[in-house]
Every structure is written in C-alpha cells, then in structure tokens.
C-alpha cells in the first residue's frame, strides 16, 4: 500500500488527519508539485486526473478520491471506528461529512478567486465573484454551526471523518491564506481552536 500525498492540499490533508487520528501506519510518497510531478506521465498512469491524494492498495488498485480513500481504510481497519458505531450514527456522520465535502468544493472555488494563488484553476480571479461565492460557503457554515451545538466534535464526543474533512478546509483558509474563515461562527471557531491542538492537526 502506498499513499501519494501533497501535504498542503486540502483533500490530502483530510486523509492525513484521518490517518493520524486513526493511528494507522500507511506508507506515503510526497509529490513534488513545484516540479509538476503530479502531471508526470508516471503519475498520470496511476491517477489520470493528476491530483492528490491517491492510494495504491496492496492489490495494485488506485483509489483516487479522498473520501473514498478514508472509507476504504475505515473498512480495512474497523477498530477505533471514525464513521459511527451503528446505522444511525453512521448516517449522521456521513451526512456531516457530505456537508464538509460540499464545503470544500465551494470554498476552493472561493479561494481560487479571493487569493489569486491558483492561476491554473482560475486564470482570471474575481473579487466580485468571490463575494458571491462566499454566500454559498456561509450557507454550509451556518448548517455546521447548528449541527455542532454544544458538542465537543461535529458528531459527538469523539472525532469522526466529518471533523477531518471540515477541519482540512478551515486549516487551508486560516493557515495557508490567513483568511478569517468561520470566525463569525462561535461554535465552529471554538471547535477549530480545540481541534488544532490535536497532534493530527500539525502539518
């Protein structure tokens, strides 16, 4: 098994945080994005989309989406479950994780425009468009603010895959780009600050 990673990427981060929280030992290879290794012919044979992460299994199969990688590892290593312990809790965790995945997509579109740091993805960034996009980001932040209520983690008293997913985009916005992401949502802000103290949150 080998995990192709890019430490600073949001989707690779959600997998890295999950692996650390789960206590797994998964061999990893860091792609050199500066040298465009993710666009090399060798890597494109593994992941034709040229993105990270990619998990190559013991059987040689390539799993190319972060959520799928997490669920694959969760099934492979069911001890210390991070996706719920019964049908209802699994459904609740998955619902929050889906919101988190949607939050990543919307927030990445916003970041492409508000930062100008992604010319390959958005060659003509627009602050006007970024402002419109952020309304859709805030819609999901509002949902998560309601969902967490007075819980320690998004789904209860222990971290789940939902926390890994949502924390990754918070960390990207706050630490990579120094943006006040979720700071107007006090419960999420407190959750982020608490989760940031966990060893899994360190780059």
SULMO-V352239 format. One record per residue. SS is DSSP state (A for helix, B for strand, O for the rest). Layout:
<<SS> <SS>>
This chain:
<<O> <B> <B> <B> <B> <O> <O> <O> <O> <A> <A> <A> <A> <A> <A> <A> <A> <A> <A> <A> <A> <A> <O> <O> <O> <O> <O> <B> <B> <B> <O> <O> <O> <O> <O> <O> <A> <A> <A> <O> <A> <A> <A> <A> <A> <A> <O> <O> <O> <O> <O> <O> <O> <B> <B> <B> <O> <O> <O> <O> <O> <B> <B> <O> <O> <A> <A> <A> <A> <A> <A> <A> <A> <A> <A> <A> <O> <O> <O> <O> <O> <O> <O> <O> <O> <O> <A> <A> <A> <A> <A> <A> <A> <A> <A> <A> <A> <A> <A> <A> <A> <A> <A> <A> <A> <A> <A> <A> <A> <A> <A> <A> <A> <A> <A> <O> <O> <O> <O> <O> <O> <O> <O> <O> <O> <O> <A> <A> <A> <A> <A> <A> <A> <A> <A> <A> <A> <A> <A> <A> <A> <A> <A> <A> <A> <A> <A> <A> <O> <O> <O> <O> <B> <O> <O> <B> <O> <O> <O> <O> <A> <A> <A> <A> <A> <A> <A> <A> <A> <A> <A> <A> <A> <A> <A> <A> <O> <O> <O> <O> <O> <O> <O> <O> <O> <A> <A> <A> <A> <A> <A> <A> <A> <A> <A> <O> <O> <O> <A> <A> <A> <O> <O>>
